[in-house]
């Protein structure tokens, strides 16, 4: 039986809730067809985030790792295609760090691509009626830092990994102007992300390209 580690960030930026962490709480020990989910809470702090996930990988020895974070302004669950080697924080992280134009890994490659079947994942969720699109930018905050840093850590290991952004919860949209998604749909979406990862050893050849 294969094991999928799903990680979720704590709240940040003055918020009291993070949908990634709330979803992870509900996914702990969930069963999949041919596998199971294990979970990990992650601090929104530059290097401590990587330490927490690496520790969870070493403890659980997963076959796949799915790191998850919130993306305000997005209406869909968005598997990320690429992580870039730059930290350029618009706001301080929860440890007060605000690097500008610094590398995630000194002398690391410019970028790492996901090793999850993101197009198969996208198709699976869309077929189930859950909004999902491939994203080509994970930002330059702790989400991208984790995406890049864990890809670098796993570069010589046979463990698939990728990052998935999720929308805000309805209760986070206090202005009434942000797209949101219910926690129930997010949890089911992430469960399907994990299942599609197990079901597709290689990705499918369908377009997810964007003009700009």
Secondary structure by P-SEA (a helix, b strand, c coil): cbbbbbbbbcccccccccaaaaaaaaacccccccbbbbbbbbbccaaaaaaaaaaaaaaacccbbbbbbbbcccccccccccccccccccccccccccccccccccccccccccccaaaaaaaaaaaaccbbbbbccccccaaaaaaaaaaaaacccccccbbbbbbbcccccccccbbbbcaaaaaaaaaaaaaaaaaccccccccccccc
